[in-house]
């Protein structure tokens, strides 16, 4: 169970990312205590967590001010995570302990394939596929043997689309049969890349594993860039709506 300060940080983070606060707005400890019905100690600890994440900064004098993440921030963070996951795939392919994690990765690939073959993109199916996708990606981070790779990824996982195994879905996926098929095609492509990554790791081919993971990670960047072309006013909240991952945030 999360501590009070960690849970409080998640709630404040949720408000920041969803744009409840204006850029540069001052965070009042007293107001946060009253709003969340907690004492000053967990508030102060929560604010320190958010400061480390770059969502708030110390203003002049006492107190903190809001630093809302931008689309560009998320694009840059996804690029960083892509490089780290590519390194992790390379390291896992060279690890003598990779066999301990391969069955979980194979099961994750099979779960996604099952739902895609059924043509299902309803909420239960999406949740199961996202969970399987998380297992696939976290297995690589866990098995790579470099604790700093996993740690660094965790430092940016609070951002939309940066949680382990985040999946992106067009909000109009159920509007027409064409939209549904496009969504299923993207899932088939992503899971086919999973299979190539899995095969490369299993066969101890670090170069191929790294290259395919890099290509796989870049597809999310391309998808966000597509959104930007559709709507120049795209917001971070829009990206949250496109993402199937909960990113650890409580619901509004």
C-alpha positions in Angstrom: 0.0 0.0 0.0 1.3 3.5 -0.9 2.3 5.8 1.9 0.2 8.9 2.6 2.7 11.2 0.9 3.1 9.0 -2.2 -0.7 8.8 -2.6 -1.0 12.5 -2.1 1.7 13.2 -4.6 -0.2 11.0 -7.1 -3.4 13.1 -6.6 -1.6 16.4 -7.0 0.3 15.1 -10.0 -3.0 14.1 -11.5 -4.3 17.6 -11.1 -1.2 19.1 -12.6 -1.1 16.8 -15.6 -4.8 17.3 -16.3 -4.3 21.1 -16.3 -6.2 21.9 -13.1 -3.4 24.4 -12.2 -2.2 27.2 -14.5 1.4 27.3 -15.5 3.4 29.1 -12.8 0.5 29.0 -10.2 1.6 28.9 -6.6 0.9 25.8 -4.6 -0.2 26.6 -1.0 0.6 24.1 1.6 -2.3 25.3 3.7 -4.7 24.9 0.8 -3.4 21.4 0.0 -3.8 20.4 3.6 -7.4 21.6 3.6 -8.3 20.1 0.2 -6.9 16.7 0.9 -7.6 16.7 4.6 -4.0 15.9 5.7 -1.3 17.5 7.9 1.6 19.5 6.6 4.1 16.7 6.9 2.7 14.5 4.1 2.1 17.6 2.0 5.7 18.7 2.3 6.9 15.2 1.4 4.6 15.0 -1.5 5.8 18.3 -2.8 9.4 17.1 -2.7 8.4 14.1 -4.8 6.8 16.4 -7.4 9.9 18.7 -7.4 12.1 15.7 -8.2 9.8 14.8 -11.1 10.0 18.4 -12.5 6.3 19.1 -12.1 6.9 21.9 -9.6 9.8 24.2 -8.8 10.7 26.5 -5.9 9.5 30.0 -6.5 11.0 33.2 -5.2 10.8 33.2 -1.4 8.8 30.3 0.1 6.6 27.8 -1.7 6.4 26.0 -5.0 5.0 26.9 -8.4 3.5 24.7 -11.2 5.6 23.6 -14.2 3.1 21.8 -16.4 4.5 19.2 -18.8 4.2 20.0 -22.5 3.8 17.9 -25.6 7.5 18.5 -26.3 8.5 17.3 -22.8 6.6 14.0 -23.4 8.2 13.6 -26.9 11.6 14.0 -25.4 10.9 11.6 -22.5 9.6 9.0 -24.9 12.8 9.3 -26.9 14.8 8.8 -23.7 12.8 5.8 -22.7 13.1 4.3 -26.2 16.9 4.5 -26.0 16.9 2.9 -22.5 14.5 0.1 -23.6 16.7 -0.6 -26.6 19.7 -0.9 -24.4 17.8 -3.1 -22.0 16.8 -5.4 -24.9 20.4 -5.6 -26.0 21.6 -6.4 -22.5 18.9 -9.0 -21.9 19.9 -10.8 -25.1 23.4 -11.1 -23.6 22.2 -12.2 -20.2 22.6 -15.8 -19.1 19.4 -15.4 -17.0 17.1 -14.4 -19.8 15.4 -17.8 -19.8 13.7 -16.9 -16.5 11.7 -14.1 -18.1 11.1 -15.5 -21.6 8.0 -17.5 -20.7 6.2 -14.4 -19.4 7.1 -12.5 -22.5 5.8 -15.3 -24.7 2.5 -15.4 -22.7 2.2 -11.6 -23.1 2.6 -11.9 -26.9 0.0 -14.7 -26.9 -2.5 -12.7 -24.9 -2.4 -9.7 -27.2 -2.6 -11.9 -30.3 -5.7 -13.7 -28.9 -7.7 -10.4 -28.5 -6.5 -9.0 -31.8 -7.5 -12.2 -33.6 -10.9 -11.9 -32.1 -11.2 -8.3 -33.4 -11.8 -7.0 -29.9 -11.1 -3.5 -28.8 -13.7 -3.2 -26.0 -12.6 -2.0 -22.6 -12.0 -5.4 -21.0 -9.9 -6.4 -24.0 -7.9 -3.2 -23.9 -7.2 -3.6 -20.2 -6.0 -7.2 -20.7 -3.8 -6.2 -23.6 -2.3 -3.2 -21.7 -1.5 -5.5 -18.8 0.2 -8.0 -21.1 2.1 -5.2 -22.8 3.3 -4.0 -19.4 4.5 -7.5 -18.6 6.4 -7.7 -21.9 8.2 -4.4 -21.4 8.9 -4.7 -17.7 10.3 -8.2 -18.2 13.0 -6.7 -20.4 13.8 -3.9 -17.9 14.0 -6.5 -15.1 16.1 -8.9 -17.0 18.6 -6.6 -18.5 20.9 -6.7 -15.4 21.4 -2.9 -15.3 19.5 -1.4 -12.3 20.1 2.1 -13.6 18.1 1.5 -16.7 15.0 0.5 -14.8 15.6 3.3 -12.2 15.9 6.0 -14.9 12.7 4.7 -16.7 10.9 4.9 -13.4 11.8 8.6 -13.0 9.8 9.6 -16.0 7.0 7.0 -15.8 4.6 9.6 -14.2 4.2 11.3 -17.6 1.4 10.4 -19.9 2.4 7.5 -22.3 5.6 6.9 -20.3 4.2 4.2 -17.9 5.7 0.7 -18.7 3.8 -0.8 -21.5 1.7 2.2 -22.4 -0.5 1.6 -25.4 -2.1 4.2 -27.6 -5.6 4.0 -29.2 -7.4 6.4 -31.5 -10.4 7.6 -29.7 -12.5 7.1 -32.8 -11.7 3.5 -33.0 -15.3 2.4 -32.8 -16.8 5.1 -35.1 -16.5 3.0 -38.3 -15.3 -0.5 -39.3 -12.4 1.3 -41.0 -11.3 2.9 -37.7 -11.6 -0.4 -35.9 -9.5 -2.2 -38.5 -6.9 0.5 -38.4 -6.6 0.1 -34.6 -6.3 -3.7 -34.9 -3.7 -3.3 -37.7 -1.6 -1.2 -35.4 -1.8 -3.8 -32.6 -0.9 -6.6 -35.0 2.2 -4.6 -36.1 3.2 -3.8 -32.5 2.8 -7.4 -31.5 4.7 -8.6 -34.5 7.6 -6.4 -33.4 7.2 -7.9 -29.9 7.7 -11.3 -31.5 10.9 -10.2 -33.4 12.3 -8.7 -30.2 11.5 -11.9 -28.3 13.1 -14.1 -31.0 16.2 -12.0 -31.1 16.6 -12.1 -27.3 15.9 -15.8 -27.1 18.5 -16.5 -29.8 21.1 -14.2 -28.1 21.2 -11.6 -30.9 21.8 -8.3 -29.1 22.1 -6.2 -32.3 18.8 -7.3 -33.7 17.0 -7.0 -30.3 18.3 -3.4 -29.8 17.4 -2.4 -33.4 13.9 -3.7 -33.3 13.2 -2.3 -29.8 14.3 1.1 -31.1 11.9 0.8 -34.1 9.1 -0.4 -31.8 9.6 2.5 -29.3 9.6 5.1 -32.1 6.1 4.2 -33.2 4.6 6.0 -30.2 6.5 9.1 -31.1 5.2 8.9 -34.7 1.7 8.5 -33.3 1.9 11.6 -31.2 3.3 13.6 -34.1 0.3 12.4 -36.2 -2.0 13.8 -33.5 -0.2 17.1 -33.6 -0.8 17.4 -37.3 -4.5 16.8 -36.7 -4.9 19.4 -34.0 -2.4 22.1 -33.4 -4.0 22.7 -30.0 -3.4 19.2 -28.8 -3.1 19.1 -25.0 -1.4 16.8 -22.6 -4.9 15.7 -21.4 -5.6 14.6 -25.0 -2.6 12.3 -24.8 -3.9 10.8 -21.6 -7.2 10.1 -23.3 -5.4 8.4 -26.2 -3.4 6.2 -23.8 -4.7 2.9 -22.4 -2.2 3.0 -19.6 -3.4 4.4 -16.3 0.1 5.9 -15.6 -0.6 5.5 -11.9 -3.0 8.4 -11.7 -6.2 8.3 -9.8 -9.3 9.1 -12.0 -10.9 12.5 -11.9 
